[in-house]
Amino acid sequence: MTTADTDPFAAESAARLIRAEQNGLRLAIACRTLVTGLAFAWYVGAPILFDGFEPRLAAVLVLLLFTAVGVAHLAVIGTRFDRSWMKYAVYALDTLSICATFALIPISRADDVPQIIAFRAYGIYYLFPLVAIACLSLSWRLVLWTGELCVAGWWAAFGWVITGMQTYLSWADIPANATRADYERVFLSIDFVGRGNRIEETAMLMFGAMILAVAVYRARGVFFAQVASDLAERRERDARQKVSALFGKYVPAEIAQRLIANDGPMRPQRTAGTALVMDIAGFTAFSAQNAPEHVICVLDAFLSDATDAVSKHGGIVMSYLGDGFLVTFNAPIGIPNPEQAAMQAACALLGIGQGHGFDIRVGIASGDLVTGTIGSSERQSFTVYGDAVNLAARLEGQCKILGVSVLVDAATQAAVTDIELEACGAQNIAGLASQVPVYCLSGEG
């Protein structure tokens, strides 16, 4: 089993690379087919432009065949019929056919004109477009393959032509102290083959093919690096989302996302906010009368709905306290009017408690709240401190003494405008030296 079989990211990377190569090859074959198609159209239409020009049937059929081969190859690229050797075969056909044209198709209808004139009149530059078009395939191997075939085919055609010549001249036939007449006699002779020219032009073609192959190789490397970077970013993003989803089950989701995004502990933050502490009245008796599994199931359903309710009002559940929880508003995530939001959340909790068959008690206090991470380098926890937190917990306990469902402090009461509250007098709160004025929902006092 390969890595691509087990790693979906690696499989996608391989698929993207294959698609890129296939698209590049389509572009290369499309360009090549367009050229052969235009050549076919020009050759067939040449008699219209040039009087006395008669297209050879063999040439027409060859150009038509080449165009058909390109169309057929385009049709199978990326399909189940596609094979890796096909592109090499198509480029071999093109390259060797051009070379064969120079060797086999007569340059002149006269019998006394040697075929070597084709090499001098036209030249190797007809092969350069093949190497250039091969670059579009994003395959450096195909570029080298085409360059090597061009050199081999050009020399084979050249060798075939000069083998059929009875006599020929080359640069070696020019004397050391050559005069103008010597150059004219050799270089301008119809039998001049220019073996040295063939060496130079094929060397330059091969050198150019090698440079282009290196360029394609580097382009592939850049593409691979970009794909790897994209996949690594996706891996990291997915990993963060998984960690955030898992981490968010144990700490507030907003806090989990911020901790993961910052890659470090959150510094202590002081804000003016509101703390809400909620508890279920009579839950101890309920637990004693029911099986543990049933208790946990019922409590989980209630706390799930209760958490959703406070979240809708901008509250963040900082911790679950047995059968209740501690919620903060405007700490550490800012919201407008935290006191108002806390009171609206408390009223929503009362309705949810009744829907689950519970009576709940809620204590709310406003003031400075300090949030941050605590613990060792090995294990840390996010928590909240402040007098408001302690007071909210004390007010929740005071609800039982006063027989009310919700108690709030004076700071919260002063900021609430849409919910009617009534004074319950100054109360002795455990842990506080002086009495604290508290307020409850209208009609409960």
Sequence and secondary structure as in RCSB ss.txt:
>XXXX:A:sequence
MTTADTDPFAAESAARLIRAEQNGLRLAIACRTLVTGLAFAWYVGAPILFDGFEPRLAAVLVLLLFTAVGVAHLA
VIGTRFDRSWMKYAVYALDTLSICATFALIPISRADDVPQIIAFRAYGIYYLFPLVAIACLSLSWRLVLWTGELC
VAGWWAAFGWVITGMQTYLSWADIPANATRADYERVFLSIDFVGRGNRIEETAMLMFGAMILAVAVYRARGVFFA
QVASDLAERRERDARQKVSALFGKYVPAEIAQRLIANDGPMRPQRTAGTALVMDIAGFTAFSAQNAPEHVICVLD
AFLSDATDAVSKHGGIVMSYLGDGFLVTFNAPIGIPNPEQAAMQAACALLGIGQGHGFDIRVGIASGDLVTGTIG
SSERQSFTVYGDAVNLAARLEGQCKILGVSVLVDAATQAAVTDIELEACGAQNIAGLASQVPVYCLSGEG
>XXXX:A:secstr
  HHHH HHHHHHHHHHHHHHHHHHHHHHHHHHHHHHHHHHHHHHHHHHSTT    HHHHHHHHHHHHHHHHHHH
HTTSTT  THHHHHHHHHHHHHHHHHHHHS S SSTTS TTHHHHHT GGGTHHHHHHHHTTT HHHHHHHHHHH
HHHHHHHHHHHHHT SS B GGGS TT  HHHHHHHHTSTTB  HHHHHHHHHHHHHHHHHHHHHHHHHHHHHHH
HHHHHHHHHHHHHHHHHHHHHHTTTS HHHHHHHHHHTS    EEEEEEEEEEEEETHHHHHHHS HHHHHHHHH
HHHHHHHHHHHHTTEEEEEEETTEEEEEESSSS  S HHHHHHHHHHHHHHHHHHTT EEEEEEEEEEEEEEEEE
 SS EEEEEESHHHHHHHHHHHHHHHHT SEEEEHHHHHH  SS EEEEEEE  TT SS EEEEEETT  
